[in-house]
Amino acid sequence: MEQVNNKYQVQGVDLLSVVEKFGDPVYVYDASKIKKQYESLTGAFKGVDLHIKYAMKSNSNLSILKYIRSLGAGLDAVSINEVKLGLKAGFDPKNIIFTPSGVEFAEVEESIGLGVQLNIDSISALKKLGEKYGNKIPVSIRINPHIMAGGNHKISVGHIDSKFGVSIAYAEQVLEVIKSYDIDLNGVHMHTGSDILDADAFLKGAEVLFDFVKKVETIKFIDFGGGFKVPYKEGDIKVDIDDLGENITRAFNQFQDEYKKPLQLWFEPGKYLVSEAGLLLVKTNVVKPSPNRTFVVVNSGLNHLIRPMMYDAYHDIINISNLTASLQKYTVVGYICETDTFGEDRQLNEVQEGDILAIKNAGAYAFSMSSNYNSRFRPPEVLIVNGEVKLIRERETFDKLLDGQIEIDI
């Protein structure tokens, strides 16, 4: 998003014209930003066999998936329905890694039937796999490296008390199960958390994975997960992706020489690819003074963007209707019958009722975590590609709220 002649634009498209055409609230995604992020990542890891698996839980719209596939990425899926969405979007099943967390084994079996790369996260599931399939199904395993990393405790998932993965403390048990059932272990995976700034967390995890891989002769890839930090406000620190790429590539290639077999390096970025590409455009319903602050109440809430309430996440907010007015302090809140504050004590150009506000970094974990709470509709989604505005999801209607409900006689 850039300001041109007192208007905010994406690829030359005036954002207010998007609201005029599709109504508000509305999610808007910039395809060129997704491409830029993807190319920055692939450009940072030179001299290594790099494979990008987009973490589709961040944004699973089919058109977004198809666009990311066109860039050359594979997929990281965490549910069987995500796998099916990925297949519908045209991904080769071999380019989808499926990492379920504590699911019924029937879901694992279904994924095997679909031909995706299975990534197991418990010894129990590994044993069941071995009992039924032996060495017929190549599988990778998610290791918990006991590393605390990430910008919030809720998104730090590689520490010793995390539910995710198999604790590295049980590495010998994993190796015993693999040997007992002659399991074809073709990969090792970790994910330490989100909002990681530098290479340290990855390098510490790499040491753990490298030590494990040395004991297995069948490994073809090492998956370092994702979690690269993106900026949320002006002046925010962001990951130096080139420095990170250089350091990890060096360590990876040194280990590959020691392993004496070619290895693929996998990453699973989600937020890094799509977060900055997305905006949530909302309308001001009420400007509401109180003794201590002035509230701006918009026609959205935690039902459309829950990150500020769930993770205390900062999302920059801009009044795109009134760019020349003086700055004033506002607290931007939603219309949900809960405390749903988007931003507290923000400096915004004077806000009047009817003004459109743009909430930034709404490309990841916005629509994908949205709900119908308070029986509210989800907004439409729009993708801007090559300067063209394309509707990629319709606004919900009242009939959608009734889908699946069965009205009984009482």
Salt bridges, closest charged atoms under 4 A:
ASP14 OD2 - LYS7 NZ 4.00
ASP49 OD1 - HIS51 NE2 3.11
GLU109 OE2 - LYS132 NZ 2.42
GLU110 OE2 - LYS84 NZ 2.72
GLU172 OE2 - LYS215 NZ 3.31
ASP195 OD1 - LYS271 NZ 3.19
ASP211 OD1 - LYS214 NZ 3.52
ASP236 OD2 - LYS229 NZ 3.75
GLU246 OE2 - ARG250 NH2 3.24
GLU258 OE2 - LYS214 NZ 3.49
GLU268 OE1 - HIS189 NE2 3.21
GLU344 OE2 - ARG293 NH1 2.80
ASP345 OD1 - ARG293 NH1 3.90
GLU381 OE1 - ARG393 NE 2.48
GLU388 OE1 - LYS390 NZ 3.44
GLU396 OE2 - ARG378 NH1 3.12
